């Protein structure tokens, strides 16, 4: 506790200090000694995590086979967020569910973020819609709580040879 300019600030550094404390405000007088002027209850609670918020859904979900560049879908901003933001240390386990036939790979396998997937193909048989899911299991050792959350979205992979409209021409 610190007292600055008449304001008492309580800064509990751990959950071991949770509780209700009685603070007696005293006034010292030369003739009567310490006199209790007021009594205040100080209640210290801890932050209770109620869940995880989902990341923002991606906006670019279409890839054209034979494209010059792969499509990266990044779910990291803002990612899964602790609700409320208690700031507790956590152990995260990410799981992507991607159809085995999809031309979609987890980017973090090459040193990137577990929030990113890459779509790339030169195979026309990969044309189609693919439902992918990113799930997070977040374990908070200090509270021994685990929260899970997931987000699913569909990625459209198009073969331009199947969708190209030819304009008639004369030779």
Secondary structure, DSSP 8 states (H G I E B T S, - for coil): -EEETTEEE----SGGG-EEEEEEEEEEETTTEEEEEEEEEEEE------EEE-----S--EEETT-SS-EEEE--SS-SEEES------EEEEEEE--TTSSEEEGGGGTS-TTEEEE----GGG-EEEEEEEEEEEEETTTTEEEEEEEEEEEEEE-HHHH--------
